[in-house]
Amino acid sequence: TDVVNSLNDEVETMGSLPDGADESFEFGRHVNALLRKTRASGDYFYPFEVMQAFWYTEVCAEVLDPDYSDGGEERVPLPENVISLSEYRKMRGSR
């Protein structure tokens, strides 16, 4: 309910729904910076901080260290223009 009310208030303040990528980004950024609480969490949190923590620990950990494994699904191969730090270190150490 709080999220819906926040979104409605933001649309009223703006005078319309976001138009274009920039306004949509700012709209989402503003709404995700509002303090929230869920029945499951029991404590208040900022959605942006939760997503940022997830991004750093799950996504960045795998990109920065491809040997990182959480026991989940197999990793998607890195694109050709991305250098695997662990592979680079192996190549450099073998010289």
N, C-alpha and C positions, 0 to 999 in steps of 0.2 A: 504494500500500500504506500509506504514511504517513497519507493522508487517511482511509482506512477504519479504521486503528488509532485515530486521533484521535477519529473519530466514535464508535467502539465504547467507548473510554475515557470519553468525555463522557456517553454514554447510561448506562454503568455508574455514573458519579458521580451523575447525576441520579436514577437508579433507574428511569427509563422514557424513552420518546421524548418530545420536547417536546409539551406540551398547550396549544394555543391560539397566537394570534399573538405575544404577548409572549415566551413561552418559545421559540418557533420563531425569533424574531428574535435573542434572546440566544444561542441555540445556534449559529446561522449566524455571528453576529458573533464568537463565541469561536473557532470553527473557522477562519474566514477571517483571524484574527489570528495564526495559527500560521505559522512560517517554513516555506517549501516550496521545492522544486527540481524542475524537469522535465528530461527528456532534451533537449528542444529549447532550453531557456534556458541551461543550463550554469551558472547562478548562482542563488543563493538569493534569494527574494523573499517579500513578504507579499501574499497575494491581495487583501486589502482595499486596499492602496496601489495596486496595479495597476488595480483597478476604479475607485478614486477618481481616478487620473490620467486614465483613459479618459473618465470622466464629465465632468471639468472641461474637457478639451481637445476632446472631440467633442460632447457633449450641451450643456453650458453655453455653449460658444462659439457654437453655433447659436442658442440661446435668447436670449443676451445680445446677439448681433450677427447678425441674420437675413441680412445680406449675406455672412456667412462661408460659404465654399464649399470643400469638399474635393475637388470634381470628381466626387463620387459621385452617388447617386440624387437626384432632385428632392426638395426639402424638402416636408414635409407642411405645409399651411397652418396658421398659428397660430390657436388658438381666439379667439373674439371678445373674451374678457375679458383677452387678453394684448396689450400695447401693443408694437409694433415700435419699438425705439429709433431705428433709422435713419429710419423713416417720420415719427416725431415730430420728429426733427431737421430733416427736409426741410420739414415743415409750419411749424415754428417759424422756420426761416431765410427762408421766403418771405414773412413778414410784415414 
